[in-house]
Amino acid sequence: MPIAMPRGVMVRTITFWYPADHLGIDDWTIPLATYFDDEIQPHRRLLAAAPPSASPLLAAPRSGHRTWCAGGPLNLLDLAGTGAIAGQEARSRFRRWTRTGTVRGRRPRPAEADLLRAGEQTYVAYHRLRRVVGDVLVVMRNGWLPQQPTASTPDALLAFVQHATGLLAQANPNDVLITVAI
């Protein structure tokens, strides 16, 4: 069940970013148990860089040509590929919306409708970046440092995902991303 934030933003997915040296934790899956409950579960939304053998990917693999996972060390994830696939999916949804007025067989919700009206470039860019950082990016450095949109407007949503992916661009390849769904 999505969470409505005071600024009108709906939170459906959260991405946790654990720096490689976060509190000296060697097994990054252990602290996640304190955050997961019946409502929050790992969400396979990231593309693995290569099929895992015995690699430490969370909730992987799923059968098929691509290996989707809920997270793992950045050097095992294909974030560019993840974003590219999300961009293609968003472009398809945008074109369907222009033809039928629906997205995934339903009328778009208010924030999504605003993004659609902002144009194909904005809509696709937002969803391409959001696939990686989710609705909220929580940086686990010296405690929780949540990064989230300041409003549910297209400009604020796009600014958030651009800022959050910019932060990730500075990450160490051994840092860990974990995506969860609410």
C-alpha positions as CSV (number, residue, x, y, z in Angstrom):
1,M,0.0,0.0,0.0
2,P,1.6,3.3,-1.1
3,I,2.3,5.9,1.6
4,A,1.1,9.5,0.9
5,M,3.8,12.0,2.1
6,P,2.7,15.5,3.4
7,R,4.0,17.1,0.2
8,G,1.6,15.0,-1.9
9,V,4.2,12.5,-3.1
10,M,3.2,8.9,-3.1
11,V,5.9,6.5,-1.9
12,R,5.7,3.0,-3.4
13,T,9.4,2.1,-3.6
14,I,12.4,3.0,-1.4
15,T,16.0,2.5,-2.4
16,F,18.6,2.0,0.4
17,W,22.2,2.9,-0.4
18,Y,24.7,1.4,2.0
19,P,28.3,2.6,1.6
20,A,30.8,-0.3,1.4
21,D,32.2,0.6,4.8
22,H,28.9,1.4,6.6
23,L,29.5,0.8,10.2
24,G,31.8,-2.0,9.4
25,I,28.9,-4.3,8.5
26,D,30.2,-7.1,6.4
27,D,26.9,-8.8,5.8
28,W,24.6,-6.0,4.5
29,T,21.5,-8.2,4.5
30,I,21.4,-8.4,8.4
31,P,20.4,-4.7,9.0
32,L,17.6,-5.0,6.5
33,A,15.7,-7.4,8.6
34,T,15.0,-4.5,11.0
35,Y,13.4,-2.5,8.2
36,F,11.3,-5.2,6.5
37,D,7.9,-6.2,7.8
38,D,4.8,-7.6,6.2
39,E,4.2,-4.4,4.3
40,I,7.8,-3.8,3.0
41,Q,9.5,-6.4,0.9
42,P,12.5,-6.6,-1.4
43,H,11.5,-5.5,-4.9
44,R,13.2,-6.9,-8.1
45,R,13.6,-3.7,-10.1
46,L,17.4,-3.6,-10.8
47,L,19.1,-5.5,-13.6
48,A,22.1,-7.6,-12.7
49,A,25.3,-6.9,-14.7
50,A,25.8,-10.6,-15.4
51,P,23.9,-13.8,-14.4
52,P,24.9,-14.5,-10.8
53,S,26.6,-17.7,-9.9
54,A,27.0,-17.4,-6.2
55,S,27.0,-13.6,-6.1
56,P,25.5,-11.7,-3.3
57,L,22.4,-10.3,-5.0
58,L,19.2,-9.8,-3.0
59,A,16.2,-11.8,-4.2
60,A,17.8,-13.1,-7.3
61,P,17.7,-14.6,-9.8
62,R,14.4,-14.8,-11.6
63,S,14.2,-17.0,-14.7
64,G,14.5,-15.5,-18.1
65,H,17.1,-13.8,-20.2
66,R,17.6,-10.9,-17.9
67,T,18.4,-11.3,-14.2
68,W,16.3,-8.9,-12.1
69,C,17.2,-8.4,-8.4
70,A,16.3,-6.3,-5.5
71,G,19.9,-5.2,-5.0
72,G,23.5,-5.9,-4.3
73,P,26.9,-4.3,-4.6
74,L,26.9,-1.7,-7.4
75,N,29.6,-3.5,-9.3
76,L,27.2,-6.4,-9.8
77,L,24.3,-4.2,-11.0
78,D,23.6,-2.8,-14.5
79,L,22.1,0.6,-13.6
80,A,22.4,2.0,-17.1
81,G,20.6,-1.1,-18.5
82,T,18.0,-0.8,-15.7
83,G,17.3,2.8,-16.7
84,A,17.3,2.1,-20.4
85,I,14.6,-0.6,-20.0
86,A,12.5,1.7,-17.7
87,G,12.8,4.4,-20.3
88,Q,11.6,2.1,-23.1
89,E,8.6,1.1,-20.9
90,A,7.8,4.7,-20.1
91,R,8.0,5.7,-23.7
92,S,5.5,2.9,-24.6
93,R,3.2,4.0,-21.8
94,F,3.4,7.7,-22.9
95,R,2.5,6.7,-26.5
96,R,-0.4,4.6,-25.3
97,W,-1.6,7.5,-23.2
98,T,-1.5,9.9,-26.2
99,R,-3.6,7.4,-28.2
100,T,-6.0,6.1,-25.5
101,G,-5.8,8.4,-22.5
102,T,-5.0,5.4,-20.3
103,V,-1.8,4.1,-18.8
104,R,-1.7,0.3,-18.0
105,G,-5.4,0.1,-18.8
106,R,-6.5,2.9,-16.3
107,R,-6.7,6.6,-16.1
108,P,-3.4,8.1,-14.8
109,R,-3.4,9.4,-11.2
110,P,-2.9,13.2,-10.7
111,A,0.9,13.2,-10.3
112,E,1.3,10.8,-13.2
113,A,-1.1,12.8,-15.3
114,D,0.9,16.0,-14.6
115,L,4.1,14.1,-15.7
116,L,2.4,12.9,-18.9
117,R,1.2,16.5,-19.7
118,A,4.8,17.7,-19.1
119,G,5.8,15.8,-22.3
120,E,7.4,12.6,-23.4
121,Q,11.0,13.7,-22.6
122,T,10.1,14.6,-19.0
123,Y,8.0,11.5,-18.5
124,V,10.6,9.1,-19.9
125,A,13.5,10.8,-18.1
126,Y,11.7,10.7,-14.7
127,H,10.8,7.0,-15.0
128,R,14.3,6.0,-16.4
129,L,15.9,7.5,-13.3
130,R,13.2,6.6,-10.8
131,R,13.6,2.9,-11.6
132,V,17.1,3.1,-9.9
133,V,16.4,5.5,-7.0
134,G,12.8,4.8,-6.2
135,D,10.5,7.4,-4.7
136,V,12.9,7.9,-1.8
137,L,16.6,7.3,-1.6
138,V,17.9,6.6,1.9
139,V,21.6,7.0,2.2
140,M,22.9,5.0,5.1
141,R,25.8,7.1,6.0
142,N,26.0,8.4,9.6
143,G,22.4,7.3,10.1
144,W,19.5,7.8,7.8
145,L,19.9,10.6,5.2
146,P,16.6,10.4,3.2
147,Q,16.5,12.1,-0.2
148,Q,13.0,12.7,-1.4
149,P,11.0,15.0,-3.7
150,T,10.0,18.4,-2.4
151,A,6.6,18.2,-4.1
152,S,4.6,16.1,-6.5
153,T,5.0,18.5,-9.4
154,P,6.8,17.2,-12.5
155,D,9.7,19.7,-12.0
156,A,10.1,18.6,-8.3
157,L,9.9,14.9,-9.2
158,L,12.4,15.2,-12.0
159,A,14.7,17.3,-9.9
160,F,14.7,14.7,-7.1
161,V,15.6,11.7,-9.4
162,Q,18.3,13.8,-11.1
163,H,19.8,14.8,-7.7
164,A,19.6,11.2,-6.3
165,T,21.2,9.6,-9.3
166,G,23.9,12.3,-9.2
167,L,24.6,11.2,-5.7
168,L,24.9,7.6,-6.8
169,A,27.3,8.5,-9.5
170,Q,29.8,9.3,-6.7
171,A,29.3,5.9,-5.1
172,N,32.0,3.3,-4.6
173,P,31.6,0.2,-6.8
174,N,31.4,-1.9,-3.6
175,D,28.6,0.2,-2.1
176,V,25.2,-1.6,-2.0
177,L,21.8,-0.7,-3.3
178,I,18.7,-2.4,-2.1
179,T,15.2,-1.7,-3.4
180,V,12.0,-2.3,-1.5
181,A,8.3,-2.0,-2.2
182,I,5.7,-0.8,0.2
